[in-house]
Amino acid sequence: MDMAPPRGGGKPHVLAVILTYSAPEALVTCVRAVLGQSRPPDQVLVVDNAGVPSATEALASAGLDEGGRVRVLRTGSNTGPAGGHAAGLAELLASPSDLAWVLDDDCVPTPGCLAALIEDSGHESRGVYLFPTWVDPGGHVVRYPAWCGFVVSRDVIERVGLPRADLFWWGEDTELLLWRIPGAGYPYRRSDRAVVHHTRIRATRHRPAWKYYYEARNTVFLRIRHRRHPEWIPRIVAKLIAIVVLREDQRATKLAMIARGVGDGLLGRLGVRVPVPAPRPPGVTQVVHVLPLDLARGAQTYARELRLRLDRPGTEHRTLTLFSSEPVALFPDASLAVPPGWWRRVGLDPRVALRLRRRLRATAPDVVVAHGGEPLLYLALACPHGTRLIYYRVGIVTERMRNPLRRRLYRWAVGRAALVAGVSEETLDDARSLFGVPGSRLRLLPNGREPASGGTDGRTEPPSGASARLVWVGHLSEGKRPERFVDVVRALGHRGVDVTAWLVGDGPLGPALQRSATGGGVEVLGRRDDVAALMAAADVFCFTSDGTSEGMPGVLIEAGLAGLPVVATRVAGAGTVIDDGVTGLLVDPDDLDGFVDAVARLVVDAPLRLGMGAAARRRCSERFTLEASVAGWQAVLDELLS
C-alpha cells in the first residue's frame, strides 16, 4: 500500500488513525477536528469496526472525502478496540508514513494539537512516543494512557509489535501503551501544549453485561501474564462485584459474567467469547424466530420461508435454534448450540436458559416468536423487559402436558406472551381451555406452503391396467404412525385392490419399517428433496397420524397444492385443510378398516379421485399458500408493534 506522497525537508510524514464504531456524528466531529489542524496530518485513515451506518456513508454525507486524503478501512466484524487499533497500526507499517497519530472517534483535538506533539517530539521521525493532555467532559485531566491522540513512530511499533487483538476490549491499551512500549525503553511522556477533549459518548448509567466479562477476564489474564501485581486480582474483582451489587441492574447476569470472565482469564481463554450486540440502523425492527433445533421437518421449512419473506427494509427477521444440530432445513442465522441430552428430556435445560438470556440481552430484539411450546418456556424465562413475545402454537396439548404441575408451569409461560397465534382453531381452543388465554390475545395464523409448479390440475386417469400409486410423507415416528400406512397397503392387497406405494421420510422407525414394508408392498424411499415431484407422480395421499401433537399438518397443504386427494385421520387441523367428501376423506384415527375403505374408494373410482384432487388444489391455492400465510403474519406483527 502506498498512501503517502514523497516527503522532503526532514518533516515527518503523519498518518492519522481514527477508530470508529457506530458513532457517525462523533466520527464527523473528530475528522473535522483532525483535518482542521494548524499542521494537519498527511493522510487520514478511518478504521470502521463494522459499524452502522458505515463510516463511508457518514463521511460522504458530511462531505468529508477531502479529495482522497481520508481513506476508510472497514473490518468484516466488530473486532473491538484491540482488533481495530491493531488493524490501524498494521496500516502504518504497510505505509511509508513515519508517525501514527492514534485516536478514538470520541476524541476532539484542539487546532494546534498535532503541531504541538510534533514540536515537543523534536520533529523526529524515530523513537517518538508522546501523549497529549487528555481532558474529560468535566474538565478534569486524565493522566493514564489510552487511545486518545498520542503519536508513535513506525520503529517503535516495529520493535514492540501490534496491540493484542485477542483481548478484544479492556486492558489492551494498558498492555501496549503502559507496559509493553515503556518496557522497551520508550517512557510515557505527556505534552501540556497538545490538548484532546474526550466526549465520552458511550458512557451510560448501566454498563452492558459483556463489558463486565471482558474487564474481569482481561484483568486476571494480564496481571498474571505480565506479573503486574497479581495479588491485586481479588481486590479488583471484589470491586467489580460491589459495583454490580450497589449500582447495576441485571445483577445476576452481570455477576455471572464476572465469574465467567475470571475463569476464562485464569485459563487464558481469549478472543471474542461473549457476543456483543450488533448495531442496528435507527428505526429498524428486529424479530427473532426461535425453534428447538433444525430438522428436515415442515415446521423448520415454514420458519425459514417466513424469515426470508418477512424480511424487508425496516424490519429484520432472524432465526435461532436452541440445541445443536446439523443444518438441513431451517439453516438458522444463529444457534445456542447446546448439546441435547438428559436435561432436555427432563424438560428444562438450564444451559439453554442462561445462554438465551445472555443473547437476548445482548441483541435486544423487539419481538421474539416461540415456534412451539419448548421454545416458549425458555423465552418466558429469558426475555428481557421491553421485548414482546409471540407464542406460535403448532400442535395441541399432549398427554404429558396434562400433568397439573407441568400445565401450571406452561400456563405461567403462556401468560408472558403478548399474543398467542394458533395454526388452527383446535390449537386456539386448547389455549382457551387449558391456559385461560382470553380471545383478545388469540390470533389464527394457518400454515402455508409454496404452490406446486406445473399443471397438476390436469391430472389424467392412469392407463388401463396401471396401478394407482399411494404416497405417504412424514417423520418416521410413533405419532405419525407410518406402520399404519404399511398395514393399509397390505389390507388393500388382501382385498385384491392393486396399488403401488411410496413411503417418504426418515426418523427413528426407519430401520424397522424397511423390514416390514418389503413384505407389505411398500417402497421406503427415505428422506427426499424432490417431494413435490413424487406427489405429482402419485394418485392418492395417505395421512395416518394419531393426532397426539398435530396442529395443522403442513403436508396436507402440500398434497392439496399438488392436486392430490387425501385420505387422512381426523386430527387437529385436518378438517381445516380438507373439505371432507369434496377434497378428500377423513377417518377416525383408530378406524383402520374405515381408512382402507376410503383409500379403496378413491383407487377404484378414478373420476372421483381426479375431481377431489382438482378441488383440493383450488381450496389450498385460495387459502393456504405461503403468500397468504406471510400476509397474516405481517398483519399480526404490525398490530403488535403499533
N, C-alpha and C positions, 0 to 999 in steps of 0.2 A: 504494500500500500504506500502511495506517495501523496500525502495530503499537503505537504509543506512546500512553498516556493523556495528557491535558493536564498540563502541568508548571506548577509555581509556585515562588515563593520564590527564583528565580535559580539553583536547583540544576540542574547539567547532567544531562540525560537520557542514560543509558548503554545502549548495545546491545552485549551480549557476543556476539562472533562466534567460534564454535569450528568449525574444520575437522577432519573425521574421515574415515578410510578403513579399513574392515575391522578395527577395533580396539574391539569392543564393551565390553570390561572397562575399557580405558583411558578411553573416552568417558564411561562411567558415573562413574568416579572424578573426571574433570575436571568434569563437570556438577555433581556433588555439591559439589565444592570451590567452584565458581562461585556456586551457589545458597546456599552456607553462608557467604558473605562477611558481615563486620560491616556493610558497606554494599553490599548486593547490587545487581547491575545491574537496570535496569528491565525489560529484555527480554533473552532469550537466543535467539540464532539458531544452530542447528547446521547447517552445510553438509555434507551427506553426499555424498562424491565417488564415488557409485555403489558403495559398499562392500557386503560380505556378512558378516554379516547387515545389514539396513538399520538406520540409526540409529533410525528409528521403532520397530522391533522391540526393539532393545536398550534404549531408554529406557522403553518401555512395560513390558517385563519387569522393570525395576528400579523401576517406579512413579514415574518422573520426568517425567510430563507437566505437573505443577505447575499445573494449572488454566489452561493456556493461556499461561503465562509462557515456556515453551520451545516454539519452533517449529522444524521441520525443513524444510530446502530440499535436495532430492535432485537432483543433476545427472544428465543422461542417460548419461554415461560418466565414466571417470576422467580428470579434466582436470588432475591433478597439483596441487601446492601453488599454482602460479602461477594456474591457472584457478579453483581452489577459492576462494582468497582474493580473487581479482578478483570472483567472484560474491558473496562475503560483503560486501565493501566497496561493491559496487553496491547491495546491500540497504540499507546505511547511507544512501546518497544518496537512495534512494527512500522513506526513512522520515523521521519528524520528529525522530529522535534527534540529540543534539549530538555525542556521543563514541562511538567504537567501541573496545571492549576486545578485542583480537585474540589468539587463542590457537590452538595446535595441540592435538590430542586427547591428546598425551602430556605436557601441562603440568598441574601441580597447584599452584595459587596458595595461599599461606598465607591464613588467615582475614582478615587485615587488609590484604591486598594492594591491592585496588581502592580502599579508603578512603585509603590512603597515596598512591596515584597521583593521586587527585583532589585531596587536600590539597596535595601537592607541586606540582600544576599551578595552585594558587591558586583552585580551584573555578571555573576559567574554562571557557567553552564554545567559545572560538575560539582559534586559534593553538596548540593543545595537541599536543605530540608528546613522549612521555615513556616510557622503558622501566623495567621492574622490574630487580632484581638476579636474574640467571638462574643457578641452581646445578645442576650436573650430578650424576649419581648418586654420583660420588666426592667430592662436597662442594666441588668447585672452582667458582669464579665465572667464568662465561663473559662476555666483555666485547664481543662483536660482536653487532650487531642481527640478530634473526630473529623468527619468528612465535611469540614466547614470552611474550605477555601485555602488550604495550605498549598505550598509549591514544593515539588520534589523533582530532582533531576533524574534523567534516564539511568545514569550509572548507579544511583542508589537502589533503584528497583531491580536493575540487573543483578546487583550483588545480593540483595536480601530476598528477592522473589515477590510474587504477587500476593494479594490477600488470600486467605484460605476460603475458597468458595464453599467448602463443605460445612462451614459454620452457619451459613445462610443468614442469620440475624442474631445480633447481640454479641458483643465482645470481639468481633472481627476487627474493629478499629483499634481497640486496646492492644490486641495481639500483635498487629503490624506496626501501629504508629507509636505506641508507648513502650513495647517490649522488644520487638524484633529489630526495628530500624535503629533506635538508640543503642541496642546491644551490639550493633555492627559498627558503632563509633560515630553515629550522627545524632548528637543530643537534641532533645526537644528545645526549640527556641521560639520565641514569640515576638512579633513586631508590634509596637504600640501605635505606629502610624497607620498600619493597614487594619481596616475595620470591616467585619462582616456581621450583618444582623441576621439572626436566626428567627424565622417567623413561627416555628413550631406548629405548622398547620395540621399535623397528625396527632396532636395532643388531644386526648379525650378524658372524660371523667372516669370511665371504666376501661381498663385495658382488655383487649380480647384474650381469650384463654391461651391461644397459641403462643403469645408473647411470653407468658409465664413458663411455658415448656422450654422455649429456646434460651431464655435467660438462665433458668436453672441448669439446663444441660451444658451450655457453653461455659458457664461459670465453674462448674465442677470439673469439666474436662480441661479447661485451660489452666486452672490453678494447679491441677495435678500434673499436667503435661509440662508446663513451664516452671514448676516448682515455685510458684509465686504464692507463698503463704497458704498452702493447702489446709492448714489448721484453721483458717478463717471460714472454710466452707460451711460448717454447722451454723455459724452466726449469720452468714449471708442467707442461707436457706431459711433459717428461723425468721429473719426479717421479711422475706418474701411471704412466708405463711402469715405473719402478723398483718401485712398489708392486705392480703386477701380477706382475712377474717374480719378486720376492722373497717375496711373501706369498700370492698368489692361486692358486686352481685355475682350470681352463678358460682357461689363459693365452692360447692362440691366439685364442679367441673374444673375449676382453676386449681384447687388443691390437688386433684388427681393429676393435672398437667405438671405441677411442680414435682410430685413424686415420680412420675414417669420420666421427667427431664433429669432428675438426679440419677435415676437408674441408668439411663442411656449415657449420661456423662461419665459415670463410673466405668461403663463397659466400652466407652469410646465409639458409640454408635452415632455417627454424624450424618450430614445430608438433610434433605427435606423429609422429615419423618412424621410431621403433623401438618395436615393441609392448611393452607392459608386461603381465605375466601377469595375467589376470583372476582375481579371487578366486573360490574355490570354497568352498561351505559345508563345515564339518568332516564327514568321513565320506562325502563324495560322490566316487565313482569316475568318471574321465573316460576314454572310449575314442574314439580318433580313427581314422576310416577314410580312407585315403589312396589316391587314384586319379590317373592321369596328367593327365586333363582331362575336361571334360564333353562328352559326345557323346550323340546320340539312339540309344543302344545299350542292350541288355539289361543289361550289367554296371552301367551308371550307374543305370538304373531300379531294379535289385535293391539296390544300395548305398543308394539313397535310402530304399527301403522298410525296409531293416534299421535305418537311423538313426532312422526315425520309430517303428518298432515296438519296438526295444530300449530306447529312451529311457524311463526310468521313474524314480520317486523313488529317490534314492540312486545313480543311475548316469546320467551324461550321455554321449550319443553325438553326435559331431560329424563332419562330412565336410570334407575338404581336398583341393584339386586342386593339382598342381604347376605346370602350364602354363596360360597364359591361353587362355580360350575363352569363347564365349557360353553362358550357362546355358540348357540345353534339356531336360535330363532329371534330372540329379543335383541341380542348384541348390545348390551346396556352401555350407557355412557360411563357408568362407574359401578363399582361393586365394593361392598364392605369386605367381601372375600372371607367370611367366617366359615371354617370347615363345618359342614353339617354333621351332627353326631348325637350323643346321648342327650345333651341339653335341649336340642331341637325336638327330640322325641318326647321329652318331658313336657314341652310346650312353651318354654321361655328360656332363651339363651342370654345370659347377662352380658356376654361379649358383644352380641348384636346391639343390645340396648345402649351400651356405653359408646360403641363406635358410631352408631346412628346419631346419638345425641351430640357427640363432638362434631360430626359432619354437618348436621343441620344448623348448629350454632355458628359454624364457620361460614356456611354458604348462605344462610338466611333466606330460603326460598319464600315466595309469597303464598304458594299453595302446594300442598303435598296430597297425592292421591294414593290411598291404600287399595291396591288391587287384590282384594280378598281379606279374609279375617286374620291371617297370620301377620301380614304387614301392619294391619290396623293396631294390633296390640302393641307392637314396638313403637309405632308412630305416636300412639296415645301417651306413651311413656316419655318419648324423646322430643316431641315437637316443642320448639321454643315459643315464647309468648309472641303473638302477632302473626304467626304462620297459620293459615287456615287449612283445615283437614277435611278431605272428602273421602268417605268410605264407599268404595265401589263393590257392591255385593254381587258376586258372580255365581253363588250357589245357595242352596237352602241349608238350614241347620242340620248338622249330622247328629247321630246318636250320642257321640262324645260330648257335644255341646249341651246336651240336656242335663248334664251333671250340675246341680244347683250352684256349687262354688264356681265352676268354670263359667256358667251362664252369668253369674253376678259380676265376674271379672270382665267379661265381654260387654255386659250392659254398661259398666263404667266406661270402657273404651269407646263404645258407640256414642256415649254421651259427650265425648270430647270432640266428635265430628261436627263441623258446621253444617254439612249436608250428607245425607245417605242416598246414594244413587243405586238403583237396582237394575239388573239386566232383564228382569221380567216382573210381572205383577206378583208372582209367587214369592220372589225374594223380598219385595216390599211388604207383603202381608206378613212374612216372617219377622221383619224388622219391627212392625207394629206390635205383633202379639208377644214376641219373646223379649224385646228390648225396650218396648214402650216409646218408640220414636214417633213423635207427632207427625201428622200428614204435612204440616208446613215445612218440614225438613226432609221430605222424601221426594225423589225425582226418578222418573222412569227413563233409563238410557239403554235401549235394546242394543244387542250385539250387532255387528255389521261385518260384511265381507266384500271383497272386490268382485264385481260381476265376472262370470266366466267369459273368456273371449271365444268367438266363434258362434255359429248359428245353432246352438243346441235346441232352439225351438223347433228346428227342422228335423228332429229325430224321426226315423222311419222304422217300420216293422222289420225285424231281422229276417233274413232269407228263410224260405221254407226249410224246415229241418234243423235250423240252427238253434242252439240252446240259449235261453235268456241268461244274462250274466248278472249275478248279485255282487255287491261290494259292501264291505264294512271298513270303516276308517276310524281309528282312535288309539288311545293309550291302552296297552295290553295290561290292564289292572283289574282287580276284583270288581270294583264298582261299575266298570264298563262292560263286564261280562262277555268278552269275546268268545268264550267257550259256548255261550248260548247260541251264537251265530253258527258255530260248527254243528250244534245239535239241530238247528233249523234246517241246515243243508242236508244233514243225514236223514232227517224225517221226510223231507221232500223226496229224496231218493227212494225211501221205502214206499212212498205213495205213487211212485212212477212219474214224478214231475222232473223233467230233465233240465238241470241248471248247471252252470259253472260258477265258481265263486272265488273272489279275491278277499283276503284279509290283510289290511294295510296298517302298519304301525309297529311300535316297539314298546317294551316295558317288561316288568318282572315275570309276566306269564308267558313270555315268548318261547322259551325252550320247551315247556310242557305243551304248548299249542302246536308246535312243529310236529310233535309226535301224534297228537290226536287228530289234527287236521288232515294229515296224509291219508288216513283211513276214512275220513269223512267227506272227501271230495273237495276240500278247500285248499287253495294255494296261498300260502303265507308269504307275502311279498316283503315284509319288514318295513322299515322306515323308508319313505319315498319322497322325492322332491317334485314329482310330477302327478300329484294327487288330482289336480284338475283334469289332466288328460285321462287318468284312469276312470274318473267319474264320467267323462264324456263318452268313454267306451263301454260303460255299464248300462244296465236297463232298470235295476231297482236298487235303492239304497236301504240298508238294514241298520237299525239303531237299537241296541239291546240293553242299554244301561238299566241298572236297578234304581236309579234316581236318588241315591243317598247323598249326593253332593252336587247335583246339576242345578243350574240356574236358568240358562238358555243355551243349549248346546250349539256352538257355532258351526259345527259340522253339518247340522241340519240346514242351515242357511247356505252353506257351500253346495250341498246337494241340490237344494231348490234352485240356486242360481245356475247350476249346471243342467237344469231341466230334468232332474231325476225325481220320480215319485218315491216317497219314503214310507216304509213300514217302521214304526217306532213305538217304543214303550211310552206309556202316558206318564211322563215325568215332568218336573217343573220346567216351564218354558217351551216344551214340545208343542203344546196346544196353541201357543202364541205364534210359532213359526208355521205349523201345519194346520191347514183347514181340513179337519177330519172328513174324509169322504170326497174331498174336492182336490186337494193337492197331495194327499197321502192317507194312510190309515193308522190309527192309534189303537194300541192294545195294552191291557193291564200288564204291569211288569212281571207278574207271576203266571201269566197265561201263555204257556209255551204252545199249546195246541192252537190257540187263537192267533198267535204270531205266525205259525206255519200256514194256517188257513188264509191269512191276509196276504202273505207272500205268494202262495199258490194262486190266489185270485188274480193278482197282477201279472204273474208269469203267463197264465193261460189266456188272459184277455188283453191282447196287445192294444186294441183301440182304447180301452180304459187306462192302460198303463201310459200310453203316449199322451192322452188328454190330461191326466193328472200331472205328468211331467211338465207340460206346457203351462198349466195353471200354476204349478209351483214356481216356475221361473218368473211368471208375471208378478205373483204375490211378493216374492223375495226381492225382485228388482224394484218394486214400488216402496217396500217398507224396510228392508234390511241390508241396504248397501252401506259400504263404508262412508260414502258421501253423506248419507242421511245420519249415520251414527256420529260422525265428526261434527255435523251441524248441531246435533243435540248437545254434545259436549261443549261446543263453543258457547251456546246459549246459557248453559249452566255456569260456566266459568265467568262469562260476562255478568251474570246476575250476582254471583258471589263477590266478584271484585268491585262491583259498583257500590 
